[in-house]
Amino acid sequence: MEGQTTAGATLTIRCIYMLLALYERPRTVADLLDYLTDKQLPAVSRRSIQRNLEDLEGYFGLYRKERSALNSPDVWDLAQEEFERLLELEDPVALALVIAQQQLQELGPVAVFAPVTNLFERARDQLAARSSTASLWLKRVRVSAASHRLIGPDIDPAQAQRLLEVALKQVAVRLHYHPHQGDPEQVVRATALAVFYRGAVAYLIIRDHSDDRVRQLPFSRISEVREIITEPARVKNFDLDDYAASGALAFRYGEPFLLEAIVFNSVRREIEDAPLGEKQELLTIPDQPNCRLLRVEVPYTLNLIQWLMARAAYLKVVAPTDFRDKFQEELRRALQNFESDKLEVPKQRNFGG
């Protein structure tokens, strides 16, 4: 600030950092010294910190807690509500944070957002006490996922952190992997390469040392992970962007293609304003006023197939021929299982086989 000395600026910055530290939790002067050192601020004496706190006492909600013993050190704290008035968000910003939290809970990984949980809660509490447009939006508008998502598995946080750490370091590991719940473990020696989140479900991407194959193992099926030093890591030329582009993370079965299908009005209404893909057309069909001929470029993925299967009673795939035949076979297999007393699992995959 104009006219302010370097020493004065340093004092201001130090006081701001101390208040932010106390907003996290109560601290002693010794705690604050460690905090300021971690923030790489200029060194200062314990006496200076004590004097700064005494000067600030009574402002911004800062106060000394009652001592638990006569010789115990002062513990400083902030009255949260009073201090938060300084940090009040604009209502549109608070609304954006609340909606972001809703979306992130659907997408995962939830643990990553733990450091900003207090910020999310503060934004929600602020809107709950208001009658602004933003607060009314929150009360009268709902945002949900476009399709069904799996609920995240219950995983030990420490175990999840270990799996994330070995992937970040790309080291050789020994894993205890269970193909299904209750199965005995399979010992897998591998190199941890990366982590992939499909919604709230986390997968460890590994290179299996037994066959050099790149695999994805869900965190929830790994009961133990240990870093090993007796084998070198085999990262080789693995690149996560290239791996994703190959379709390995999205159940991609081929290149995008032009889909043609006859769709009933219920499907037409669903995709008329929210297209299924690029360059979508909905053409009239003579003698079928309640139907349209759909032409659209779509990605060849599991998500597309599941979307079509869910609406199979209200559409007819016309082209391309290869995709139409595979889609018909998938429907035939489903009907066969419905009509049979026993589940007959195909010996060969239809899509992606």
N, C-alpha and C positions, 0 to 999 in steps of 0.2 A: 504494500500500500504506500501511497505517496507520503514522504516525510517520515516513514517508519524505519528505524534502524534495523540492521541485520539481526542484532540481539533480540530486538522486540519481535521481529518476524519469527525467529526461532522459538521464542516463548509462546507465541500464539499457536504455532503448529504443535508444540509439545502439549499445550493445554487441550487442544482439539483431540489429539491422539489419546490423552488420558481419559477424557470424557467418553470417547468411543470404547475404550477398553473397559471402563466401568459400566457402560451400557450392556456389555456382554455378560459381566458378572461382578460381584463385589471383589475388591482387591486391596491388598496392603501396599504400602509404599515400596517394599521390596518387590512385590509382584509387578508394580508399574515400572520399576527400573528395568526388570527383565523384559517387559513388553516393549519399552522404548528402545532397548538394545536390539531386540528382534526386528524392529522397524527401521533400524540403522539410522536413528536420529543422533545428533551430537550428544556426547557423554555429559551427564549432569550429576550433581551430588544428591544424596538422599535428603539432605537438608533443604535443597532447592525444591525438590518434589513436594516435601511436606509443606513448605511455604506456599507453593503454587496452589496446593489443595486447600489450605486455610484461606487463601485469598478468594478462591472460587466457592467456598462453602456457603450454602444458602442460595446460590444461583444455579439455574438449569436443573434443579432437583438434586444437587449434590449434598450429601450429608454423611456424618460419621455414625456407624452402627454402634450400639451399646457394647462395651467391652465385656467379654466373657470372663475375664480375670483381670486383676489389678495391673499386672505387668504385661498383659498381652498387647500386641501392636494394634494401632488403629486400623480398622477395616472401613474402607470408603465404599459408598454405594450411591446409586442414582434412583430417585423416585421415577419409575418408568413413565408413568402417564405425563408427568410434568416435563420430563426431558423430550418425550416424543412429540410434544407440541412444536419443538424446534425442527423436527424431522418430518413434519406432516407432508404427505404426498398430495399432489393435485388429484382430484377425483378421477379424471380420465386415466391417469397413470395407475392409480390404485385398481381401477377396473381391469386394465390390461394385465396387471400382475395376477389378479384373481383368476381371470380366464386362462392365462398362461399356466397357472398351477393345475387347473382342470385338465388342460390338454396334456401337460407333462405326466400327470398321473395315468393317463391312458397310454402314453407312449413308453414311459420308463426311460432309463432306470431311475427309480424314485430315490435311491440312496445318494445319487449324485447331487440332488437338489437340497439335501439336508442343511447345508450352510445358509440357505436363503429361506428356510421355513419360517423363521421369525418375521421376515419381511413380507412374505405372503400373508401370514396371519394378521400382521399390522394393517395391511391393505384391506383385508376383509373386515376387520373390526372398525376401521375408519368408515367404510361404506355403510356398515350396518347402523351407524349412528347418524347417518345423513338422510336427506330426502332430495338429493340432487338427481339430475338425469342419470348420472353414472350409477348411483345406488339403486334407482328404479330399474335400470337395465339389468342389474344383477338379480333383482328380485323377480323380474318378469320375462327373462330370456334364459334359455338353457342351451348349452353346447354339448354335443355328444359325438362319439366316434361314428364314422361312416358305416362301419360294419362290426360284426362281433369280434371281440378281442379276448384272448386268454387272460385270466387273472394271473398275476405274477406268483411264482412258487414261493413257499416259505423257506428261505435260505438263511443260514447262520451268517450274520454280517461279517464276522471275522474271516470265515471261509471265503465269502464272496470277495473280500478285499485281497486275500492271498492270491486268488485266481486272477484278479485284475492286475496285481503287481507282477506276477510272473509273465503275463502277456505283455505288459508295458516294457519289461526288461528283455523279453524274447530269449528265455533261457531254457535249458533242458530240464524236464520234470518227470517225476514218476507219479502217475495218477491211479487212484482206485475208482474205476468206472463201473456203474451198474446199468445194464441195458434197460431194465425195468425196476420199479420199486420192489424191494424184497429179494431181488436176484443177488447171488454172491458177487463180490467185486471181481472185475477183470483188471489186472495190473497192466497199465499202458505206459510205455516209455516214449516220450515225445518231446518236441520243441513247442513251447507256447508261442504263438505267432501274433494273435490279436483277439479282441473281444467283439462280439456282434450281439446287438439287442434287437430281437424281433418282438416289437411291443415291449411288454414288461418282462419277457423271458430272455435271459442272458445265455449266450453260448461262448465257450472257449474254442477258438480256432487253433488247431494243432497240426503239426506234421508228425504223423505216426512213424516212429523209428523202425518198426517192423517191416513196413512196405513203402515208406516214403510218401504215403498218401496224405493229402490235406483233408482234415475232417472237422466237423463241428460237434462239440459235446456240450449238452446243456449243463449249466452250473448245478442244477438240482440233481443230476445223476452222478456227480463227482463227490465222493465222501472223504477223500484225502488227496492232498497235493503236496509234493515235496520237491524242492529244487535239488538236482543232482549235479555233481561235478565230475563224475567218472565218464561221462559222455559229452562230447561237444554239441553245442546247439546247431541245428540244421535249418537255419533261416533261409539259406540259399537266395533265390531271386524273388521271394515272396513279397508282393506289394498289395496292400489292402484295397487300394483303388482299382487295380487291375482285377483282383479277385471278385470285387463287387460288380465290375463291369461285365464279367463273364456270366453273370446271372446266378452265381453260386449262393448268394444270400437271399435271392427272391424267388426260388423255385421257378427259374426261367427255363422254358422248354424249347425255345427257338427264337428266331428273329420276329419283330413286329410284322403284322400282316393285315390285309384288308378283309374284315369280317363282313359278311352279308347275312342278314337274318330277317325273317318276318316277325314283327313284334306286335302284341296286342296293345290296346290303348293304355293299360295300366303301366306297362313297361315304357311306352312312349312318353307318358307323363313324367316318369322318373328321370329319363335321360334327355328330355327335350331342352331343358334349361341347364342341366348339369351333365354334359356329354360324357359318353362312355370312353371316348378317345379323341384323337385328332381328326380333323376334316370330316366330321360326322354329317351324314345326310339322312333325312327321314322322308321317303318318297311315297306318294299315294299309290295304292294298288287298286286297279279296277275290280269292282264287285266285292271288295273287302273294305268297306268304309271304316270299320273299327280297327283296322290294322295298318301298319306302315312297313315299307321295305327299308331296313336299316343298313347303311353302308358306313363303315368307320374303321380307321386304322387303330389297332389295339396291340398292346404288348402280349406276347405269348407266355403267360405266367399262370401259376396256380390260382392267384387271386381272380383272374379273368374267368377261369373255368368254374371256380366255385360260385362266382357271381351269376354266370349263365345257368349253372345247375339249379341254383335257388329259384330261378324264374322259368325253369324248363317247361312248365305247364302253360306258359303265356308267350312262348316264342318258338321259332323253328329256324335252326341254323341251315343256311342254304349253301354258303361257300366260305372258304375254299373247300374243295372236295375232301382232301385229306383230313382237315380239321373236323368237317361235318361227320365223317365216318367214325373218327375217334370219339367225338361227342356222343354219337348214337350208341357206340359200344359201351361207353360209360353209363349211359342211361339203361341200356339193356342189362348190364351187370347189376346195377342198383335194383332194378325190378326183379331180377332173378333171386337176389338175396331176400327181397321183401316177400316173395311168394314161396320161398323154401323154408323148411323147418330149421335148417342149419345155415350158418354163415359160410359161404363158399368164397374163400379168398383167391383172387386171380394169381396164377403162377407167374404171369408176366405183366408188368405195368403197361397200361394203355398209353397214358401221357408220360413222357419222359423216360420211356423204356428203352 
